[in-house]
Amino acid sequence: MFIKKQRLLTPGPTPLLPRALHAMMASDIHHRTQDFIKLYPTVLRDLKDVYGTQNSDVLITVSSGTGALEASISNFFSEGDKVIVLSAGKFGERWVELAKAFRLTAVVLTAEYGDTVSPERVAQALTENPDAKGVLFQASETSTGAAHNVEAIAALTKPTGALCIVDAITGLGTMPLDIDGWGLDIVVGGSQKAFMIPPGLAFISVSPKAWEANASAKLPRLYFDLKKENKMAVKGESAWTPNVSLILALAESLKYIKELGMDNLVSNAQLLARATRAAAVELGLELFAPGSPSSSVTAIKAPAGMDSGEIVKGFRNQFGSIIANGQGTMKGQIFRIAHLGYFDFPDLFAMVAELEIILHSKGIPVEFGKGVAAVQRIYADAVAGKK
Ligand SMILES: *Cc1c(COP(=O)(O)O)cnc(C)c1O
């Protein structure tokens, strides 16, 4: 038998930054003591730096990403308010579910899985619904590997009374997001994505325009009351008992991201995504979202007649590598390879080599090394300063 190392190649949770993981051991501190009050404001400040905003407040919720998505509804709207929701996959559908759960009136713009909602359709919806109070969408739709044109959608929303609310849980760290420049009112992130730490924290930026909406928003809220959270944050504390271990991990990962530079984190993901697409094409595989592929995750169709679960199983059983199947009706059709966070080229060399072996073992004709060579070429060209 061979040694099999577990490798997480999934779009959340993602590989953990070792120094962040080690920092979690120091969690034997109390959150209402000076030990924590020294730590927390630094974390909030670094988070704001990494988000790249001067104007917005950036807060932390102790929840998975969905908790902060819920907060971005419950804190800024009242029952019956109209919102425009862009739904291009499972996470777009989550926005629709949340809007319904909180009794908002949702105007839903749907795109086929793998596709995105065009800015033209958003412009039309805004014209037809001048009373819309929010535009909700995913920067990167993790279930399909497609990315929305955030800048264009924000530019359309900015002059209206609507808030631009972005689920950037896999957008942060994989694409440029100019919060202040583009007018992104709410930007949600999650710890287990490009932030390189375990699940359990979510992040949310709140613009001055969003705080204004908050002042008259009547939906019920308690645990995810962002006004209360902000009031405590100013004092260097969290509203409720935080998961101290994850705050310690986040402190380290934010330091790492600042050292690396957020721009470099983004271009790292972009280059890995480009190389993955090139490898897929070399291996005769079809991309699921060729029109506007995201750099957070690449969704690849299984060869005709094959269940993508076979490939997922091959990765796990043969190599201990964990990759994601499709979600919902996409299950069995596609497999997804992540690039967000702590991924490097050797991870991708290995992944593509594994894929070649798995395809070969399933009887798909593969020339060994063809996909890997595509990745090597892109890496070598990038290092040589060529595009
Ligand atoms: C991971 C993810 C979420 C959040 O899911 P949780 O399981 O609640 O952390 C939301 N939106 C997108 C686009 C995601 O990738």
The ligand as an SDF file (V2000), in Angstrom:
LIG
                    3D

 15 15  0  0  0  0  0  0  0  0999 V2000
  -19.7700   28.5250    1.3100 C   0  0  0  0  0  0  0  0  0  0  0  0
  -20.7200   29.5140    0.7740 C   0  0  0  0  0  0  0  0  0  0  0  0
  -21.7500   30.0580    1.5600 C   0  0  0  0  0  0  0  0  0  0  0  0
  -21.8990   29.8230    3.0250 C   0  0  0  0  0  0  0  0  0  0  0  0
  -22.1930   28.5940    3.4140 O   0  0  0  0  0  0  0  0  0  0  0  0
  -22.0370   28.1970    4.9460 P   0  0  0  0  0  0  0  0  0  0  0  0
  -22.1220   26.7250    4.8640 O   0  0  0  0  0  0  0  0  0  0  0  0
  -23.1630   28.8060    5.6760 O   0  0  0  0  0  0  0  0  0  0  0  0
  -20.7160   28.7140    5.4110 O   0  0  0  0  0  0  0  0  0  0  0  0
  -22.5660   31.0140    1.0010 C   0  0  0  0  0  0  0  0  0  0  0  0
  -22.3990   31.4400   -0.2580 N   0  0  0  0  0  0  0  0  0  0  0  0
  -21.4210   30.9640   -1.0370 C   0  0  0  0  0  0  0  0  0  0  0  0
  -21.2590   31.5090   -2.4130 C   0  0  0  0  0  0  0  0  0  0  0  0
  -20.5510   29.9870   -0.5480 C   0  0  0  0  0  0  0  0  0  0  0  0
  -19.5650   29.5170   -1.3240 O   0  0  0  0  0  0  0  0  0  0  0  0
  1  2  1  0
  2  3  1  0
  2 14  2  0
  3  4  1  0
  3 10  2  0
  4  5  1  0
  5  6  1  0
  6  7  2  0
  6  8  1  0
  6  9  1  0
 10 11  1  0
 11 12  2  0
 12 13  1  0
 12 14  1  0
 14 15  1  0
M  END
$$$$
